């Protein structure tokens, strides 16, 4: 299934994409794409619904594809070819940092360049959405706790991230720095999350053209690894890193400016489009 949320910011309603690519309203069956609705039992109930019986929707805005996200966990330098382009070594364990949940916006909402920013950058990433509580889970059981996958643009301010002291969080958490969606694609539709084509363009120029096959630590490992340090709850999102082609990796560097248009996509997970504005 492709589950989604649509409507004005803060007033989103739940929906799904039917076999013809049309959006159908799920409001009569679930309050939101969150919590129990994305548990294994909840997804089974949604899958049993006859989509053709649901009201058709004319979507004017997609919201973030999952609600109730308590933790937005990101993995740094998790693609061998991206680490190489930034001159960094592949870490012996996953690098973990948090992105504030207030950064989450819809997939086509504007991206704001923060005040005093000079180095706002882009990162197409595979997002993993937790559907079942996970604590001390083994790698072979990890996917039992995953509801599905989504597309994320891990927007980053490199000067805030690396030149302003402290950890990466303040360079990753600015408002609008987490476009998420358009869909939460349930894991049964993605045969292998470690073999997905992914790309990103700015103003029509393709900067990122990679694949999740070069991910150092895969989805199963990351879910298991993170669950050793913290409980994972339904709605939590893991953003798993980016392939090469970020602005910081260009020679000379290229960073976003007001008026730019970002488009990105991952095979099977849809596409996003953001206009860049000054915050």
C-alpha positions as CSV (number, residue, x, y, z in Angstrom):
1,X,0.0,0.0,0.0
2,X,0.9,3.6,-0.5
3,X,-0.5,5.5,2.5
4,X,-0.5,9.3,2.7
5,X,-1.8,12.4,4.4
6,X,-3.3,15.3,2.5
7,X,-4.8,18.7,3.2
8,X,-3.7,22.0,4.9
9,X,-0.7,21.9,7.3
10,X,-2.0,20.8,10.7
11,X,-5.3,19.6,9.3
12,X,-4.1,16.6,7.2
13,X,-6.4,13.7,6.6
14,X,-5.4,10.0,6.0
15,X,-5.6,8.5,2.5
16,X,-4.2,5.9,0.2
17,X,-3.3,5.5,-3.4
18,X,-5.5,3.0,-5.3
19,X,-4.4,0.7,-8.1
20,X,-5.1,3.4,-10.7
21,X,-2.9,6.0,-8.9
22,X,-5.9,7.9,-7.5
23,X,-6.0,9.1,-4.0
24,X,-8.8,7.8,-1.7
25,X,-9.9,9.1,1.7
26,X,-9.4,6.8,4.7
27,X,-11.0,9.1,7.3
28,X,-13.9,6.6,7.9
29,X,-11.4,3.9,8.9
30,X,-8.5,5.6,10.8
31,X,-7.9,9.0,12.4
32,X,-4.4,9.4,10.9
33,X,-1.5,7.5,9.5
34,X,0.1,7.1,12.9
35,X,0.2,4.8,15.9
36,X,-1.9,1.7,15.8
37,X,-2.9,2.4,12.1
38,X,0.7,1.5,11.0
39,X,1.2,-1.5,13.3
40,X,1.2,-4.9,11.7
41,X,-2.4,-5.4,12.7
42,X,-3.4,-2.0,11.6
43,X,-1.8,-2.3,8.2
44,X,-3.5,-5.7,7.7
45,X,-6.9,-4.1,8.4
46,X,-6.2,-1.3,5.9
47,X,-5.1,-3.7,3.3
48,X,-8.4,-5.6,3.6
49,X,-10.4,-2.5,2.6
50,X,-11.8,-2.3,-0.9
51,X,-10.1,0.9,-2.1
52,X,-12.7,1.4,-4.8
53,X,-15.3,1.9,-2.0
54,X,-13.5,4.9,-0.6
55,X,-14.2,8.5,-1.6
56,X,-12.0,9.9,-4.3
57,X,-9.9,13.0,-3.3
58,X,-8.5,15.8,-5.3
59,X,-5.2,16.5,-3.5
60,X,-3.9,20.1,-3.5
61,X,-1.3,19.4,-0.9
62,X,0.4,16.3,0.4
63,X,1.4,16.4,4.1
64,X,4.2,14.4,5.7
65,X,3.3,10.8,5.1
66,X,3.3,9.8,8.8
67,X,2.1,11.6,11.9
68,X,3.0,11.3,15.6
69,X,6.8,11.1,14.9
70,X,8.5,11.1,18.3
71,X,12.0,10.6,17.0
72,X,13.6,11.7,13.7
73,X,16.9,9.7,13.8
74,X,19.5,10.3,11.1
75,X,22.6,8.3,10.1
76,X,25.7,10.2,8.9
77,X,28.2,9.1,6.3
78,X,26.4,5.9,5.6
79,X,27.2,5.7,1.9
80,X,30.8,4.7,1.1
81,X,30.8,6.9,-2.1
82,X,29.4,9.9,-0.2
83,X,32.0,9.6,2.6
84,X,34.7,9.6,-0.1
85,X,33.4,12.8,-1.8
86,X,33.5,14.6,1.6
87,X,37.0,13.3,2.4
88,X,35.7,11.4,5.4
89,X,36.4,7.8,6.5
90,X,33.6,5.3,6.7
91,X,32.8,5.1,10.4
92,X,33.3,1.8,12.2
93,X,29.8,2.1,13.7
94,X,26.8,4.1,12.5
95,X,27.0,7.9,13.2
96,X,23.7,8.8,14.9
97,X,22.2,12.3,15.2
98,X,18.8,13.7,15.7
99,X,16.8,16.0,13.5
100,X,14.1,18.0,15.3
101,X,10.6,16.8,14.5
102,X,9.6,20.4,14.0
103,X,11.7,20.3,10.7
104,X,9.2,17.8,9.2
105,X,7.1,19.3,6.4
106,X,5.2,18.0,3.3
107,X,7.1,16.7,0.3
108,X,6.3,19.7,-1.9
109,X,6.3,22.4,0.8
110,X,8.8,25.3,0.5
111,X,12.3,24.9,1.9
112,X,13.4,27.9,3.9
113,X,17.0,29.1,3.9
114,X,17.6,30.1,7.6
115,X,18.7,33.6,8.5
116,X,22.5,34.0,8.4
117,X,22.8,30.8,6.3
118,X,25.5,30.6,3.6
119,X,25.7,26.8,3.1
120,X,22.2,25.3,2.9
121,X,22.5,21.9,1.2
122,X,20.4,18.9,0.0
123,X,20.5,15.1,0.6
124,X,18.1,12.6,-0.9
125,X,17.6,9.8,1.7
126,X,15.7,6.6,2.2
127,X,13.4,6.9,5.2
128,X,12.4,3.9,7.4
129,X,9.1,4.3,9.3
130,X,8.8,2.2,12.5
131,X,5.4,0.5,13.0
132,X,6.0,-1.7,16.0
133,X,7.8,-1.0,19.3
134,X,11.4,-2.2,19.0
135,X,13.9,-2.7,21.9
136,X,16.9,-4.9,21.8
137,X,15.7,-6.6,18.6
138,X,18.0,-8.9,16.5
139,X,18.9,-8.1,13.0
140,X,16.9,-11.0,11.6
141,X,13.8,-9.7,13.3
142,X,14.3,-6.1,12.6
143,X,12.0,-5.8,9.6
144,X,9.1,-7.1,11.8
145,X,9.2,-3.7,13.4
146,X,9.2,-1.6,10.1
147,X,5.9,-0.3,8.7
148,X,7.4,0.8,5.5
149,X,9.6,3.3,3.7
150,X,9.5,6.9,2.4
151,X,11.4,9.6,0.6
152,X,13.2,12.3,2.7
153,X,15.2,15.3,1.8
154,X,17.6,15.7,4.7
155,X,18.2,19.5,4.1
156,X,21.4,20.6,5.9
157,X,23.1,23.9,6.7
158,X,26.8,22.9,6.5
159,X,28.2,26.0,8.4
160,X,25.7,25.5,11.3
161,X,26.5,21.8,11.2
162,X,30.3,21.8,11.1
163,X,31.6,25.3,11.9
164,X,29.4,26.5,14.8
165,X,30.7,24.1,17.5
166,X,28.9,21.2,19.1
167,X,27.0,18.4,17.4
168,X,25.3,18.3,14.0
169,X,21.8,18.8,15.2
170,X,21.6,22.5,14.8
171,X,22.6,22.3,11.1
172,X,20.0,19.7,10.5
173,X,16.9,20.9,12.4
174,X,15.9,24.2,10.9
175,X,12.3,24.6,10.1
176,X,11.4,22.9,6.8
177,X,14.6,20.8,6.8
178,X,12.7,17.5,6.7
179,X,10.4,17.2,3.6
180,X,8.9,13.7,4.1
181,X,6.7,11.7,1.7
182,X,4.6,11.8,-0.5
183,X,3.8,8.2,0.6
184,X,4.5,5.7,3.3
185,X,5.0,2.7,1.1
186,X,4.5,-0.5,3.1
187,X,7.4,-2.9,3.1
188,X,5.6,-5.6,1.1
189,X,5.9,-3.3,-2.0
190,X,9.7,-2.9,-1.6
191,X,11.4,-6.2,-2.4
192,X,14.9,-5.0,-1.4
193,X,15.5,-1.6,0.3
194,X,19.2,-2.1,-0.4
195,X,18.7,-1.9,-4.2
196,X,16.8,1.3,-4.9
197,X,17.8,4.0,-7.4
198,X,17.7,7.5,-6.0
199,X,18.3,10.9,-7.5
200,X,18.1,14.7,-6.8
201,X,18.2,17.7,-9.1
202,X,18.5,21.4,-8.5
203,X,17.1,23.7,-11.2
204,X,17.0,20.6,-13.6
205,X,20.7,19.7,-13.0
206,X,21.1,16.2,-11.6
207,X,23.6,16.3,-8.7
208,X,22.8,13.0,-7.0
209,X,22.3,9.8,-9.0
210,X,23.0,6.9,-6.7
211,X,21.6,3.7,-5.2
212,X,20.9,2.4,-1.8
213,X,23.2,-0.5,-2.7
214,X,26.2,1.6,-1.6
215,X,24.8,2.0,1.9
216,X,27.3,0.9,4.5
217,X,24.9,-0.1,7.2
218,X,21.6,-1.5,5.8
219,X,18.1,-1.1,7.1
220,X,18.0,-4.3,9.1
221,X,21.3,-3.5,10.8
222,X,20.3,0.1,11.6
223,X,16.9,-0.9,13.2
224,X,18.6,-3.5,15.3
225,X,21.6,-1.3,16.2
226,X,19.4,1.7,17.2
227,X,17.2,-0.5,19.3
228,X,20.2,-1.4,21.5
229,X,20.4,2.3,22.6
230,X,16.8,3.5,22.6
231,X,13.3,2.2,22.1
232,X,11.8,2.8,18.7
233,X,8.1,3.6,18.6
234,X,5.4,3.6,15.8
235,X,5.9,6.8,13.7
236,X,9.6,7.1,14.5
237,X,11.6,7.8,11.3
238,X,15.1,6.7,10.5
239,X,16.8,8.7,7.7
240,X,19.5,6.4,6.5
241,X,22.1,8.6,4.8
242,X,22.7,9.9,1.3
243,X,24.6,8.9,-1.8
244,X,27.3,11.3,-3.4
245,X,26.4,14.5,-5.1
246,X,25.6,16.9,-2.3
247,X,26.5,20.6,-2.7
248,X,29.3,20.3,-0.2
249,X,30.9,17.7,-2.5
250,X,31.0,19.9,-5.6
251,X,34.2,21.6,-6.7
252,X,33.6,24.4,-6.2
253,X,30.9,24.0,-3.6
254,X,27.3,24.7,-4.6
255,X,24.6,25.7,-2.1
256,X,21.0,26.5,-2.3
257,X,19.7,30.0,-2.8
258,X,16.2,31.6,-2.9
259,X,14.4,30.8,-6.1
260,X,16.0,27.4,-6.6
261,X,13.8,24.4,-7.3
262,X,14.7,21.0,-5.8
263,X,13.3,17.8,-7.3
264,X,14.2,14.3,-6.0
265,X,12.9,10.7,-6.0
266,X,13.6,7.1,-4.9
267,X,12.5,4.1,-7.0
268,X,9.1,3.0,-5.8
269,X,8.7,5.8,-3.2
270,X,7.6,8.7,-5.3
271,X,9.0,12.2,-5.9
272,X,9.2,15.5,-4.2
273,X,9.5,19.1,-5.4
274,X,10.5,22.1,-3.3
275,X,10.9,25.7,-4.0
276,X,13.6,27.4,-2.0
277,X,12.7,30.6,-0.2
278,X,14.5,32.9,2.2
279,X,13.4,32.4,5.8
